[in-house]
Amino acid sequence: MNSTVLQCKDVSRFYASGPEHVQVLEGLNLEITAGESIAVRGVSGSGKSTLLNILGGLDDPSSGQVLVNGQLMAELNESARARLRNRSIGYVYQFHHLLPEFSALENVAMPLLLRGEKRSVAAAAASEILSLIGLENRGSHRPSELSGGERQRVAIARALVTKPLCVLMDEPTGNLDPDNASRTLDSVAGINRLAETAVVLVTHDDQVAQRMDRRLRLQDGRLEPEE
């Protein structure tokens, strides 16, 4: 039986708007196990990005608990939380956010270098994961020399090079044409199976959602299974 890698318990999030509170998430519960993939959908403004930020420890819930591999986020100071994010959670956004002055291989290696790994170790790990997603011949190219689909796959490789427990993806195929979106999702699925890295993916695309193991809808601050 797969272990739980990321969990939120009774999580609520509200924002102050003048004298009123705007409720975004309300009593939300979610358990994510190793190697599973989850699609989260909902209308714009429903709180999908807020949910990802809370799951990844970038934002705190107003109430409730978030646990990463059994560790309560609330018990960690900022430096310990940053270390946990670096080791356990990967992020992929709609825009790749690659560093333009570095090669694809250097971009992928960056999280390991920030962790303090030797350059040779980081480069070897980056090269391995670029090969796994079919970009072994593009490692020396800078982002400006890559196609949009290739840049996004490099961003995915960067998120996965630390072998995180879970990778959080916010509309990762939103800027891609159907062919590149399909290749990108193939890369995600391959690593998902091989490394048992869990995936939580926010999307508006029904075809993307259908490729995930579970499909959830965020509505009125709550997560419900999609039919």
Long-range contacts (C-beta under 8 A, 24 or more apart in sequence): 2-33, 2-34, 2-35, 2-36, 2-196, 3-33, 3-34, 4-31, 4-32, 4-33, 4-34, 4-67, 4-70, 5-32, 5-33, 5-34, 5-68, 5-69, 5-88, 5-165, 5-166, 5-198, 6-30, 6-31, 6-32, 6-55, 6-66, 6-67, 6-68, 6-69, 6-89, 6-165, 6-166, 6-198, 6-200, 7-31, 7-32, 7-66, 7-67, 8-54, 8-55, 8-61, 8-64, 8-65, 8-66, 8-67, 9-64, 9-65, 9-66, 9-67, 10-63, 10-64, 10-65, 11-54, 11-61, 11-63, 11-64, 11-65, 11-66, 12-61, 12-62, 12-63, 12-64, 12-221, 13-47, 13-50, 13-54, 13-59, 13-61, 13-62, 14-62, 23-221, 24-50, 24-221, 25-50, 25-51, 25-54, 25-61, 25-221, 25-222, 26-220, 26-221, 26-222, 27-64, 27-221, 27-222, 28-64, 28-221, 28-222, 28-223, 29-223, 30-55, 30-216, 30-223, 32-166, 32-198, 32-200, 33-198, 34-165, 34-196, 34-197, 34-198, 35-192, 35-193, 35-196, 35-197, 35-198, 36-198, 36-199, 36-213, 36-214, 37-188, 37-189, 37-192, 37-198, 37-199, 37-200, 37-201, 37-211, 37-212, 37-213, 37-214, 38-198, 38-199, 38-200, 38-201, 38-212, 38-213, 38-214, 38-215, 38-216, 39-201, 39-202, 39-203, 39-208, 39-209, 39-211, 39-212, 39-214, 39-215, 39-216, 40-200, 40-201, 40-202, 40-203, 40-216, 40-217, 40-218, 40-223, 41-202, 41-203, 41-204, 41-209, 41-215, 41-216, 41-217, 41-218, 41-226, 42-217, 42-218, 42-219, 43-219, 46-218, 46-219, 47-218, 47-221, 48-170, 48-202, 48-218, 49-170, 49-202, 51-202, 51-218, 52-168, 52-170, 52-200, 52-202, 55-89, 55-166, 55-168, 55-200, 56-85, 56-89, 56-91, 56-168, 57-81, 57-84, 57-85, 57-89, 58-85, 68-165, 68-166, 69-165, 86-111, 86-114, 86-115, 86-162, 87-115, 87-162, 87-164, 88-164, 88-165, 88-166, 89-164, 89-165, 89-166, 89-167, 89-168, 90-158, 90-159, 90-160, 90-162, 90-164, 90-166, 90-167, 90-168, 90-197, 91-159, 91-167, 91-168, 91-169, 91-170, 92-152, 92-155, 92-156, 92-159, 92-167, 92-168, 92-169, 92-170, 92-172, 93-155, 93-169, 93-170, 93-171, 93-172, 94-170, 94-171, 94-172, 94-174, 94-175, 95-175, 96-143, 96-151, 96-152, 96-154, 96-155, 97-155, 98-143, 98-151, 98-154, 98-155, 98-158, 99-143, 100-142, 100-143, 100-144, 101-142, 102-142, 103-139, 103-140, 103-141, 103-142, 104-130, 104-135, 104-138, 104-139, 104-140, 104-141, 104-142, 104-143, 104-146, 104-150, 104-154, 105-130, 105-139, 105-140, 107-143, 107-154, 107-155, 107-158, 108-139, 108-154, 108-157, 108-158, 108-161, 109-161, 110-158, 111-158, 111-161, 111-162, 112-161, 112-162, 115-162, 122-161, 125-161, 126-157, 126-161, 129-157, 129-160, 129-161, 129-191, 130-154, 130-157, 132-157, 132-187, 132-190, 132-191, 132-194, 133-157, 133-187, 133-190, 133-191, 134-183, 134-187, 147-180, 148-175, 148-176, 148-177, 148-180, 149-176, 149-177, 149-179, 149-180, 149-181, 149-183, 149-184, 152-176, 152-180, 152-184, 153-183, 153-184, 153-187, 156-184, 156-187, 156-188, 156-191, 157-187, 160-191, 160-195, 160-197, 163-195, 163-197, 164-197, 165-197, 165-198, 166-197, 166-198, 166-199, 166-200, 167-197, 167-198, 167-199, 167-200, 168-200, 169-199, 169-200, 169-201, 169-202, 170-202, 171-202, 171-203, 171-204, 172-201, 172-203, 173-203, 173-205, 173-208, 174-203, 174-204, 174-205, 181-205, 181-208, 185-211
